[in-house]
Amino acid sequence: MWITDGPAVLMDSAEAGAELNVEYPGGGLPVQAGISLPPGRWRVRAVHTEADEENWIGQERTEPRRPRRPDPRLDRLTCDFAGHDGT
């Protein structure tokens, strides 16, 4: 779970977050993309696949985390189990 207080930044994982605004010796800044996220709790799913040593891809998906609702079946199962001894 990832908890945010607002917008985030997508960046190349080869860069340190503290260096996003530091210019390269040859000029230019690391590539970054601002993402508008509302504050909240997020579930992050990620996958990394390699075809060979030179070809690979990493993908991440962010989904809102919804609070779990109690499952009413669990209450019924607990009651059924409690009464299983015949009482």
VOBA-1610 file (N, C-alpha, C; in pm, whole numbers, padded with zeros to 5 digits, always signed):
BEGIN
Met+00085-00117+00000Met+00000+00000+00000Met+00090+00124+00000Trp+00046+00224-00075Trp+00118+00351-00086Trp+00023+00461-00041Ile+00060+00540+00055Ile-00024+00649+00105Ile+00034+00780+00053Thr-00049+00858-00018Thr-00002+00986-00074Thr-00076+01102-00010Asp-00010+01216-00013Asp-00075+01339+00033Asp-00107+01430-00085Gly-00086+01379-00207Gly-00115+01458-00326Gly-00035+01412-00446Pro-00008+01503-00541Pro+00056+01468-00667Pro+00188+01392-00649Ala+00224+01314-00753Ala+00346+01234-00752Ala+00426+01264-00880Val+00545+01207-00889Val+00630+01225-01006Val+00677+01088-01056Leu+00655+01061-01185Leu+00712+00942-01248Leu+00851+00978-01295Met+00946+00886-01276Met+01084+00915-01315Met+01154+00785-01351Asp+01268+00796-01414Asp+01351+00681-01447Asp+01411+00629-01317Ser+01401+00499-01295Ser+01450+00442-01169Ser+01602+00450-01156Ala+01672+00485-01263Ala+01818+00500-01257Ala+01858+00631-01190Glu+01764+00722-01172Glu+01791+00852-01111Glu+01751+00851-00965Ala+01827+00919-00884Ala+01789+00937-00744Ala+01686+01049-00738Gly+01584+01032-00658Gly+01479+01133-00648Gly+01531+01271-00611Ala+01634+01277-00528Ala+01690+01405-00488Ala+01765+01475-00601Glu+01794+01401-00711Glu+01871+01457-00822Glu+01785+01491-00943Leu+01654+01491-00930Leu+01567+01518-01045Leu+01585+01659-01101Asn+01624+01752-01019Asn+01642+01890-01066Asn+01789+01929-01080Val+01878+01828-01082Val+02021+01852-01099Val+02055+01828-01246Glu+02114+01928-01310Glu+02147+01918-01453Glu+02260+01818-01476Tyr+02249+01741-01587Tyr+02354+01648-01627Tyr+02479+01729-01665Pro+02599+01669-01652Pro+02722+01739-01690Pro+02719+01790-01835Gly+02658+01715-01924Gly+02650+01757-02065Gly+02528+01843-02095Gly+02450+01875-01993Gly+02330+01957-02009Gly+02203+01874-02005Gly+02094+01938-01976Gly+01965+01870-01967Gly+01936+01815-01829Leu+01809+01794-01804Leu+01764+01740-01675Leu+01707+01600-01693Pro+01706+01520-01588Pro+01641+01390-01596Pro+01494+01404-01635Val+01446+01309-01713Val+01306+01311-01757Val+01217+01276-01638Gln+01109+01350-01626Gln+01012+01325-01520Gln+00874+01369-01567Ala+00773+01308-01511Ala+00635+01342-01547Ala+00552+01355-01421Gly+00488+01469-01403Gly+00400+01490-01289Gly+00270+01412-01307Ile+00223+01351-01202Ile+00098+01274-01202Ile+00006+01334-01097Ser-00113+01369-01141Ser-00212+01427-01050Ser-00286+01315-00977Leu-00254+01297-00851Leu-00321+01196-00767Leu-00387+01267-00651Pro-00511+01232-00621Pro-00570+01287-00500Pro-00508+01218-00378Pro-00506+01284-00265Pro-00455+01220-00144Pro-00534+01092-00115Gly-00466+00992-00066Gly-00536+00869-00031Gly-00445+00749-00022Arg-00506+00632-00018Arg-00434+00505-00009Arg-00444+00436-00145Trp-00330+00385-00191Trp-00322+00326-00324Trp-00259+00187-00317Arg-00312+00097-00395Arg-00252-00036-00411Arg-00164-00028-00535Val-00040-00075-00524Val+00053-00070-00635Val+00083-00213-00680Arg+00066-00237-00809Arg+00100-00366-00869Arg+00215-00342-00965Ala+00312-00432-00966Ala+00427-00414-01053Ala+00469-00547-01115Val+00527-00537-01234Val+00579-00655-01303Val+00708-00614-01375His+00801-00707-01382His+00927-00685-01453His+00952-00809-01536Thr+00968-00792-01667Thr+00988-00904-01758Thr+01110-00879-01844Glu+01191-00981-01862Glu+01311-00971-01946Glu+01301-01070-02061Ala+01321-01018-02185Ala+01327-01105-02303Ala+01469-01161-02317Asp+01568-01076-02290Asp+01709-01114-02289Asp+01784-01008-02210Glu+01916-01007-02217Glu+01994-00914-02135Glu+01973-00768-02174Glu+01934-00742-02297Glu+01922-00603-02345Glu+01778-00554-02355Asn+01682-00643-02351Asn+01542-00605-02370Asn+01458-00646-02250Trp+01404-00546-02183Trp+01322-00572-02066Trp+01220-00459-02051Ile+01120-00484-01970Ile+01019-00382-01942Ile+00974-00396-01797Gly+00948-00284-01737Gly+00890-00281-01603Gly+00762-00199-01611Gln+00658-00244-01548Gln+00531-00172-01552Gln+00472-00168-01411Glu+00415-00054-01377Glu+00350-00040-01247Glu+00208+00012-01268Arg+00119-00034-01186Arg-00021+00009-01193Arg-00063+00053-01053Thr-00127+00167-01047Thr-00172+00221-00919Thr-00325+00222-00918Glu-00385+00164-00815Glu-00530+00159-00803Glu-00571+00212-00667Pro-00685+00282-00661Pro-00731+00328-00529Pro-00754+00209-00436Arg-00713+00223-00314Arg-00734+00118-00214Arg-00867+00143-00147Arg-00956+00050-00158Arg-01088+00064-00096Arg-01086-00008+00039Pro-01150+00052+00138Pro-01157-00017+00267Pro-01233-00148+00253Arg-01187-00248+00319Arg-01257-00377+00315Arg-01383-00370+00400Arg-01490-00423+00344Arg-01613-00434+00422Arg-01615-00569+00490Pro-01665-00576+00610Pro-01676-00707+00676Pro-01762-00801+00593Asp-01723-00925+00585Asp-01798-01026+00511Asp-01905-01084+00603Pro-02033-01060+00574Pro-02139-01110+00663Pro-02139-01262+00672Arg-02083-01332+00574Arg-02078-01478+00579Arg-01991-01525+00695Leu-01889-01446+00731Leu-01802-01486+00842Leu-01879-01488+00973Asp-01971-01393+00994Asp-02052-01393+01115Asp-02138-01518+01122Arg-02200-01553+01009Arg-02286-01671+01003Arg-02204-01797+01028Leu-02084-01806+00967Leu-02001-01924+00987Leu-01955-01936+01132Thr-01924-01824+01193Thr-01883-01827+01333Thr-01998-01875+01420Cys-02118-01827+01395Cys-02235-01870+01473Cys-02264-02016+01448Asp-02259-02060+01321Asp-02283-02201+01290Asp-02180-02290+01359Phe-02055-02245+01358Phe-01948-02324+01421Phe-01969-02330+01571Ala-02008-02219+01630Ala-02030-02217+01775Ala-02142-02310+01815Gly-02240-02327+01730Gly-02353-02414+01763Gly-02336-02556+01713His-02220-02590+01662His-02197-02720+01602His-02200-02835+01704Asp-02177-02805+01830Asp-02173-02912+01930Asp-02312-02955+01974Gly-02415-02901+01908Gly-02552-02944+01938Gly-02622-02857+02038Thr-02556-02755+02089Thr-02623-02669+02188Thr-02688-02553+02119
//
